[in-house]
Amino acid sequence: MLQRAIGLTAVSIPALLGLERAVLLPATTASAAAGDRLERRVADGESRTRTFALDREMEVTDFRLVFNGEEIDPSMFGGGDMDATTTDSIRLEMTDKVEKGTDDGRQAKFVRTYTTLEGRNELSGGMFEAMGEGGGETDLASDLEGLDVVFTLDRESGEYTAAFPEDSDADTELLEDLEGDLDFAALLPDREVAVDDEWELPLELFVELTEPGGDLKLTPPDDEGAEDVENPLENTDDEPTYDGTFKARLRGFREEDGVRYADVDLEFEISSELEVTDALDPMTQDSPMGEMTITPIEIRVERTAEGKGHFVWNVTRGCVRSVHIEADLTELNYNAVEIDLGGEVMEQSQEITSEGSMTCDLTVE
C-alpha cells in the first residue's frame, strides 16, 4: 500500500505526501423496530470477496526551509516553481474462503486469495524536478497478487497468523504485517440501537478503512524507480496519537430481495501525529565537500482528515456490505537534522504542508 511516509533532506517527496470530505447516499426508508442489534456472523464454507478503490490527490501548499536559523527560499535550489502534486490510486480485490467460523462471528481459519493488487502514483510540479525526482506516472504492483495465504485465529491473543499453503514456495517475507481481520466489526455499536441512534467509533478505524489489508507490498515492479532511502515509518513500532471525533448514526433499515440492510451515516474530524525521530540512526555519506554526517533532531508527521461517509451493514448475513468515504486532507511533514561536514556543524529544518482530498469505496460480495 501507499504507506504513511515522511522524508528527510534528500528523501523523496512522494513519501512525504498522503491522507482524506464526503457524500451521503440517498435516504432509506426507516422501518426498524427499537432494540435491533447489529452484529457479525460467519458460516463455515462461506466465501467473501472484497473490492476496494482509493483515489487521492495532494498538493504542496507551503514549503519552508531553514538553514542555521535563517529561512531560505526553496526555489533557489531548483531555479523555478516549487509546486508539487501527487495523485494516487489503489485497486484491490481479495477473496476469503472460510474453513471454520467462531461463536462470536469471527473467521477462525480461512484462505485469502489476493486476486488484484495494483496502483498508480503520478508526480507533477517543479519541486520534484528540483529534488531530482523527475515526474510522470509509476505503476505499483505486489508479488502477493495471485497468491493464497492461510490465516488462522489465535484465540488467546485475538490476532491472526499468516502462512502460505504447504505446497507454496512463495517468499515468506511477503507475509509480514498483513492484516487478517477485514470484517470491520469496530463499525458496530456495542448495544441495541434504533433509528437515529448515534455511537462513537475508534479513531484508529479510519486508517483500517482507508488502508485495508495491512502492508500489501505495493511497489514499482522490480522496485524500478523506488528510492533507496530508509523510511523511518517502516522502521518504528511507535503508533500515532489520535485526537478528534468519529461518529456513526443509524439512518434506517431496508429490505431488498429478502435481505435486510442497515444504513449508517459517518462523520469524522480526525487528527494524528507520529514522531519517528528515534527510528533513524545518524547517516554518513560522501559529498563534493567531503564526508558528511546527518543526525536526526526531530522527525514527525501530522495529518488531519475531515469528512462524511456511509456504510451499509448486511443484517441478514452479518457482515459489512459497503463503505463509502470522502474526506478533505491536510498533512504536515517536519524534519530537523544536524549536519556535520568535516567538523563544521550546521542545522537544517524542512516543513512541508500539503492539502488535498480522498475518496474510497469498499464492497463485499
C-alpha positions as CSV (number, residue, x, y, z in Angstrom):
1,M,0.0,0.0,0.0
2,L,0.9,3.6,-0.1
3,Q,2.4,3.7,3.3
4,R,2.3,6.6,5.7
5,A,5.7,8.1,4.9
6,I,7.7,11.1,5.6
7,G,11.1,12.2,4.3
8,L,14.2,14.0,5.3
9,T,16.6,16.3,3.5
10,A,17.1,14.2,0.3
11,V,14.2,11.8,0.9
12,S,11.7,11.5,-2.0
13,I,8.8,13.9,-1.9
14,P,6.2,11.1,-2.8
15,A,7.0,9.6,0.6
16,L,6.0,13.0,2.1
17,L,2.5,13.2,0.6
18,G,-0.6,11.4,1.6
19,L,-4.3,11.2,3.9
20,E,-8.7,12.3,3.3
21,R,-14.9,15.3,2.5
22,A,-17.8,13.1,1.8
23,V,-21.1,12.4,0.2
24,L,-24.1,10.7,1.8
25,L,-26.2,8.1,-0.1
26,P,-29.9,8.7,-0.7
27,A,-32.0,8.4,2.4
28,T,-33.5,5.0,3.1
29,T,-36.9,4.1,4.5
30,A,-36.7,3.7,8.2
31,S,-38.6,0.6,9.3
32,A,-36.7,-0.7,12.3
33,A,-38.1,-1.9,15.5
34,A,-36.5,-0.5,18.6
35,G,-33.8,-2.7,20.0
36,D,-32.1,-4.0,16.9
37,R,-28.6,-5.3,17.4
38,L,-26.0,-5.1,14.6
39,E,-23.6,-8.0,14.9
40,R,-21.2,-10.0,12.7
41,R,-21.6,-13.7,11.8
42,V,-19.8,-16.1,9.5
43,A,-20.7,-19.5,8.2
44,D,-18.4,-22.5,7.6
45,G,-17.6,-22.7,3.9
46,E,-18.7,-19.1,3.2
47,S,-16.9,-17.0,0.6
48,R,-16.4,-13.3,0.8
49,T,-14.9,-11.1,-1.9
50,R,-13.9,-7.6,-1.0
51,T,-13.1,-4.9,-3.6
52,F,-11.5,-1.6,-2.7
53,A,-10.8,1.6,-4.6
54,L,-9.0,4.6,-3.4
55,D,-8.2,7.9,-5.2
56,R,-6.3,10.7,-3.6
57,E,-4.7,13.9,-4.7
58,M,-2.4,16.1,-2.6
59,E,-0.8,19.4,-3.4
60,V,2.0,21.1,-1.6
61,T,0.7,24.4,-0.3
62,D,3.7,25.5,1.8
63,F,7.4,24.6,1.9
64,R,9.7,26.2,4.5
65,L,13.4,25.6,4.6
66,V,15.6,26.9,7.5
67,F,19.4,26.7,7.5
68,N,21.2,27.7,10.7
69,G,18.2,29.7,11.8
70,E,17.8,31.6,8.5
71,E,14.8,30.8,6.3
72,I,15.8,30.2,2.6
73,D,13.7,30.4,-0.5
74,P,13.4,26.7,-1.6
75,S,13.3,27.7,-5.2
76,M,16.9,28.7,-5.0
77,F,17.7,25.0,-5.2
78,G,15.6,24.4,-8.3
79,G,15.6,27.7,-10.1
80,G,11.9,27.6,-10.7
81,D,8.5,26.9,-9.3
82,M,8.3,24.7,-6.2
83,D,4.8,23.5,-6.7
84,A,4.1,19.7,-6.4
85,T,1.1,17.5,-6.8
86,T,0.9,13.8,-6.1
87,T,-2.0,11.7,-7.3
88,D,-2.5,8.1,-6.1
89,S,-4.9,5.4,-7.0
90,I,-5.2,1.9,-5.5
91,R,-7.4,-1.1,-6.6
92,L,-7.7,-4.2,-4.6
93,E,-9.7,-7.5,-4.8
94,M,-9.3,-10.2,-2.1
95,T,-11.5,-13.3,-1.6
96,D,-11.7,-15.2,1.7
97,K,-12.8,-18.8,1.7
98,V,-13.8,-19.6,5.3
99,E,-13.0,-23.1,6.6
100,K,-14.4,-22.5,10.0
101,G,-16.1,-19.7,11.9
102,T,-16.3,-19.0,15.7
103,D,-19.3,-18.4,18.0
104,D,-18.6,-14.7,18.1
105,G,-18.7,-14.3,14.3
106,R,-15.0,-14.3,13.6
107,Q,-13.3,-16.3,10.9
108,A,-11.3,-19.0,12.8
109,K,-9.5,-20.1,9.7
110,F,-9.7,-19.0,6.1
111,V,-7.7,-18.8,2.9
112,R,-7.4,-15.4,1.3
113,T,-6.7,-15.1,-2.4
114,Y,-5.1,-11.8,-3.5
115,T,-6.8,-11.5,-6.9
116,T,-5.9,-7.9,-7.7
117,L,-3.3,-5.7,-6.0
118,E,-2.4,-2.7,-8.1
119,G,-1.9,1.1,-8.0
120,R,-0.6,4.1,-9.7
121,N,1.3,7.1,-8.5
122,E,1.7,10.3,-10.6
123,L,4.0,13.2,-9.7
124,S,4.0,16.7,-11.3
125,G,5.5,20.0,-10.4
126,G,8.8,21.9,-10.2
127,M,9.6,20.6,-6.7
128,F,10.1,17.1,-8.0
129,E,12.4,18.3,-10.7
130,A,14.4,20.4,-8.2
131,M,14.9,17.3,-5.9
132,G,15.8,15.0,-8.8
133,E,12.5,13.1,-8.7
134,G,11.5,13.9,-12.3
135,G,7.8,13.2,-12.7
136,G,5.4,11.2,-14.6
137,E,3.5,8.1,-13.6
138,T,4.6,4.9,-11.8
139,D,2.6,1.7,-11.7
140,L,2.5,-0.2,-8.5
141,A,2.2,-4.0,-8.2
142,S,2.6,-6.7,-5.5
143,D,4.2,-10.1,-5.5
144,L,1.2,-11.2,-3.4
145,E,-1.1,-10.9,-6.3
146,G,-2.4,-14.3,-7.4
147,L,-1.2,-16.0,-4.2
148,D,-3.2,-17.7,-1.4
149,V,-2.5,-17.0,2.2
150,V,-3.9,-19.1,5.1
151,F,-5.0,-17.0,8.1
152,T,-5.5,-18.8,11.5
153,L,-7.0,-17.1,14.5
154,D,-5.1,-17.3,17.8
155,R,-8.0,-17.2,20.3
156,E,-5.7,-16.3,23.2
157,S,-4.2,-13.2,21.6
158,G,-7.1,-12.4,19.2
159,E,-4.7,-12.0,16.4
160,Y,-4.3,-13.8,13.1
161,T,-1.2,-15.7,12.0
162,A,-0.5,-15.8,8.3
163,A,1.2,-18.7,6.3
164,F,1.4,-19.9,2.8
165,P,-0.1,-23.3,1.9
166,E,2.3,-26.2,2.4
167,D,2.9,-26.6,-1.3
168,S,3.8,-22.9,-1.9
169,D,7.4,-21.7,-2.4
170,A,6.5,-18.0,-2.1
171,D,8.8,-15.7,-0.2
172,T,7.7,-15.7,3.5
173,E,8.7,-12.0,3.8
174,L,5.5,-11.2,1.9
175,L,3.6,-12.3,5.0
176,E,5.0,-9.6,7.2
177,D,2.4,-7.1,8.6
178,L,-0.6,-8.5,6.7
179,E,-3.9,-7.8,8.3
180,G,-6.2,-10.8,8.6
181,D,-9.4,-9.3,10.0
182,L,-11.3,-7.3,7.3
183,D,-14.8,-7.6,8.8
184,F,-14.6,-4.0,10.3
185,A,-16.7,-5.0,13.2
186,A,-15.5,-1.9,15.0
187,L,-18.1,0.0,13.0
188,L,-20.8,-1.7,15.1
189,P,-22.3,-0.3,18.3
190,D,-21.9,-2.4,21.4
191,R,-25.6,-2.2,22.3
192,E,-29.0,-2.5,20.7
193,V,-29.9,0.6,18.5
194,A,-32.9,2.2,16.9
195,V,-33.2,4.7,14.1
196,D,-31.3,8.0,14.7
197,D,-29.2,6.4,17.5
198,E,-25.6,7.6,17.4
199,W,-22.4,6.0,18.7
200,E,-18.7,6.8,18.8
201,L,-16.2,4.9,16.7
202,P,-12.4,4.3,17.5
203,L,-10.3,6.9,15.7
204,E,-7.8,4.3,14.5
205,L,-10.6,2.7,12.5
206,F,-10.3,5.4,9.9
207,V,-6.9,4.1,8.8
208,E,-8.1,0.5,8.7
209,L,-11.0,1.5,6.4
210,T,-8.8,3.6,4.1
211,E,-5.8,1.2,4.0
212,P,-7.3,-2.3,4.3
213,G,-5.3,-5.4,4.4
214,G,-2.1,-4.2,6.1
215,D,1.2,-4.0,4.2
216,L,0.3,-5.4,0.8
217,K,3.8,-4.8,-0.6
218,L,2.7,-2.5,-3.4
219,T,5.8,-1.1,-5.1
220,P,7.0,-0.3,-8.6
221,P,7.6,-3.5,-10.5
222,D,11.0,-5.0,-9.6
223,D,11.5,-1.9,-7.4
224,E,12.2,0.1,-10.6
225,G,12.2,3.7,-9.7
226,A,12.0,3.0,-5.9
227,E,14.0,5.3,-3.7
228,D,16.9,3.6,-1.9
229,V,16.2,5.7,1.2
230,E,15.5,4.5,4.7
231,N,11.8,5.2,5.5
232,P,11.5,5.9,9.2
233,L,7.8,4.9,9.3
234,E,8.8,1.4,8.2
235,N,11.4,1.1,10.9
236,T,9.4,2.1,14.0
237,D,7.0,0.3,16.3
238,D,5.7,3.7,17.5
239,E,2.0,4.3,16.9
240,P,0.4,7.6,16.0
241,T,-1.5,9.5,18.7
242,Y,-5.1,10.5,17.6
243,D,-7.5,13.2,18.5
244,G,-10.9,14.2,17.2
245,T,-14.3,12.6,16.7
246,F,-15.6,9.7,14.5
247,K,-19.4,9.2,14.8
248,A,-21.9,6.9,13.4
249,R,-25.7,7.4,13.1
250,L,-28.2,4.7,12.2
251,R,-30.3,6.2,9.4
252,G,-32.7,3.3,8.9
253,F,-33.3,-0.3,7.8
254,R,-34.5,-1.7,4.4
255,E,-35.0,-5.0,2.7
256,E,-34.0,-6.0,-0.8
257,D,-34.8,-9.4,-2.2
258,G,-35.3,-10.8,1.3
259,V,-32.1,-9.4,2.6
260,R,-32.2,-6.9,5.5
261,Y,-29.7,-4.0,5.5
262,A,-28.9,-1.2,7.9
263,D,-27.8,2.2,6.5
264,V,-25.4,4.1,8.8
265,D,-24.1,7.6,8.2
266,L,-20.5,8.5,9.2
267,E,-19.0,11.9,10.2
268,F,-15.4,12.5,11.3
269,E,-12.8,15.1,12.1
270,I,-9.6,13.3,13.0
271,S,-6.0,14.4,13.6
272,S,-3.0,12.2,14.1
273,E,0.7,12.8,15.0
274,L,3.6,10.4,14.7
275,E,7.1,11.2,15.8
276,V,9.8,8.8,14.5
277,T,13.0,10.6,15.4
278,D,14.4,7.5,17.2
279,A,13.7,5.3,14.2
280,L,16.6,6.8,12.2
281,D,20.3,6.4,13.0
282,P,22.9,9.0,12.0
283,M,23.8,8.6,8.4
284,T,27.3,9.3,6.9
285,Q,27.7,9.9,3.2
286,D,30.2,11.4,0.7
287,S,29.6,14.9,-0.6
288,P,31.5,17.2,-3.0
289,M,32.8,18.9,0.1
290,G,33.9,15.8,1.9
291,E,32.4,13.3,4.3
292,M,29.0,14.4,5.8
293,T,27.2,13.0,8.8
294,I,23.5,13.7,9.2
295,T,21.9,13.2,12.6
296,P,18.1,13.5,13.0
297,I,16.9,16.0,15.6
298,E,13.2,15.8,15.1
299,I,11.1,14.0,12.6
300,R,7.3,14.0,12.7
301,V,4.2,13.8,10.5
302,E,0.8,15.4,11.4
303,R,-2.4,14.6,9.5
304,T,-6.0,15.7,9.5
305,A,-9.0,14.2,7.8
306,E,-12.4,15.8,7.8
307,G,-15.5,14.5,6.1
308,K,-18.5,12.3,6.0
309,G,-19.4,8.9,4.6
310,H,-21.8,6.0,4.8
311,F,-21.7,2.2,5.4
312,V,-24.3,-0.5,4.8
313,W,-24.4,-3.5,7.1
314,N,-25.9,-6.7,5.8
315,V,-28.0,-7.6,8.9
316,T,-29.1,-11.0,7.4
317,R,-25.6,-12.1,6.6
318,G,-23.9,-10.4,9.5
319,C,-21.2,-8.5,7.6
320,V,-20.4,-5.2,6.1
321,R,-21.9,-4.7,2.6
322,S,-20.2,-1.4,1.6
323,V,-18.4,1.6,2.9
324,H,-18.0,4.9,1.2
325,I,-15.8,7.7,2.5
326,E,-14.8,11.2,1.2
327,A,-12.5,13.5,3.1
328,D,-10.6,16.7,2.9
329,L,-7.0,16.1,4.0
330,T,-4.0,18.1,5.3
331,E,-0.6,16.8,6.1
332,L,2.5,18.4,7.6
333,N,5.9,16.8,7.4
334,Y,8.6,18.2,9.6
335,N,12.2,17.2,9.9
336,A,15.2,18.8,11.5
337,V,18.7,17.5,11.2
338,E,22.2,18.3,12.3
339,I,24.8,18.2,9.5
340,D,28.5,17.6,10.4
341,L,30.7,18.5,7.4
342,G,34.3,18.0,8.3
343,G,33.8,19.3,11.9
344,E,31.7,22.2,10.8
345,V,28.2,21.6,12.3
346,M,25.1,23.1,10.8
347,E,21.3,22.7,11.4
348,Q,18.7,22.4,8.8
349,S,14.9,22.0,9.1
350,Q,12.3,21.5,6.5
351,E,8.5,21.8,6.8
352,I,6.2,20.7,4.0
353,T,2.4,21.3,4.2
354,S,0.1,19.5,1.7
355,E,-3.7,19.7,1.2
356,G,-6.0,17.6,-0.9
357,S,-8.9,15.1,-0.9
358,M,-9.6,11.4,-1.0
359,T,-12.4,9.1,-1.8
360,C,-12.5,5.4,-1.1
361,D,-15.1,2.6,-1.6
362,L,-15.2,-0.9,-0.2
363,T,-17.7,-3.5,-1.2
364,V,-18.3,-7.1,0.0
365,E,-19.9,-9.8,-2.1
